[in-house]
Amino acid sequence: MKVAYKTVKDKSEAFAKIKNYITPSLFTKYNINPKIEYLQDSNQILAQGKGFELRIIFSDGDLSLDLNVGFFLVPFKQVILEKIEREVRVLV
């Protein structure tokens, strides 16, 4: 899923804003403790937890959200992705 930048100038500014959003405290309310990697050299943020992997890839004019989920989360994948997209769209 792609999200175009509207309030940021470039991918480095978008990375900084999303880095402040994708934190362990975001997942705490869902009782999830993911491993989060901020890979600025490759313009990616990766969050991995039990049964899911969220990858955000920053490009020049937009970012891509990629969510892979385990079998038990498949019914909720679209809902989760849409929620993340709404919140990210506001930031960038």
VMD Tcl script that draws the C-alpha trace (Angstrom):
set ca {
  {0.00 0.00 0.00}
  {1.50 3.36 -1.02}
  {1.05 6.65 0.83}
  {2.08 9.85 -0.98}
  {3.87 12.60 0.93}
  {1.75 15.72 1.48}
  {3.21 17.47 4.53}
  {6.88 16.45 4.29}
  {9.50 17.47 1.74}
  {11.37 14.22 1.25}
  {11.96 10.68 2.44}
  {14.38 11.68 5.20}
  {11.79 13.97 6.77}
  {9.13 11.28 6.38}
  {11.47 8.72 7.96}
  {12.02 10.98 10.98}
  {8.29 11.53 11.52}
  {7.38 7.87 11.17}
  {10.30 6.84 13.38}
  {8.75 8.92 16.17}
  {5.40 7.18 15.56}
  {6.52 3.54 15.21}
  {7.81 2.97 18.73}
  {7.40 0.18 21.29}
  {4.74 2.23 23.09}
  {2.53 2.14 19.97}
  {2.33 -1.64 20.28}
  {2.06 -1.78 24.08}
  {-1.66 -1.01 24.02}
  {-2.12 -4.20 21.95}
  {0.01 -6.25 24.34}
  {2.66 -6.76 21.64}
  {6.39 -6.39 22.14}
  {7.93 -6.24 18.65}
  {11.53 -5.87 17.62}
  {11.79 -2.54 15.78}
  {14.66 -1.71 13.45}
  {15.18 1.78 12.04}
  {17.24 1.19 8.90}
  {17.89 4.73 7.71}
  {20.66 3.68 5.30}
  {18.17 1.53 3.37}
  {15.21 3.89 4.00}
  {13.17 1.30 5.91}
  {11.53 0.70 9.24}
  {10.91 -2.90 10.20}
  {8.74 -4.04 13.10}
  {8.57 -7.77 13.82}
  {6.49 -9.46 16.46}
  {4.80 -12.75 17.10}
  {2.78 -13.44 13.97}
  {3.48 -10.25 12.04}
  {6.04 -8.18 10.19}
  {5.48 -4.54 9.24}
  {7.88 -3.03 6.72}
  {7.77 0.64 5.76}
  {9.88 1.56 2.74}
  {10.54 5.24 2.05}
  {10.93 6.46 -1.56}
  {11.30 9.94 -3.04}
  {7.60 10.82 -3.32}
  {5.86 8.23 -1.16}
  {6.23 5.36 1.26}
  {5.07 1.76 1.01}
  {3.42 -0.15 3.83}
  {3.85 -3.91 3.72}
  {2.24 -6.08 6.40}
  {2.77 -9.82 6.57}
  {0.74 -11.69 9.15}
  {0.54 -15.20 10.44}
  {-2.43 -17.49 9.94}
  {-4.36 -16.33 13.00}
  {-4.13 -12.64 12.04}
  {-5.14 -13.05 8.38}
  {-8.79 -12.06 9.05}
  {-7.58 -8.78 10.61}
  {-4.83 -7.90 8.12}
  {-6.83 -5.36 6.09}
  {-8.22 -3.66 9.20}
  {-4.75 -3.36 10.74}
  {-3.23 -2.08 7.51}
  {-5.96 0.52 7.02}
  {-5.53 1.80 10.58}
  {-1.79 2.16 10.13}
  {-2.32 3.84 6.76}
  {-4.74 6.42 8.22}
  {-2.34 7.34 10.98}
  {0.71 7.46 8.69}
  {-1.16 9.56 6.09}
  {-1.72 12.26 8.72}
  {2.00 12.37 9.52}
  {3.41 12.57 6.00}
}
mol new
graphics top color blue
foreach p $ca { graphics top sphere $p radius 0.5 }
foreach p [lrange $ca 0 end-1] q [lrange $ca 1 end] { graphics top cylinder $p $q radius 0.2 }
display resetview
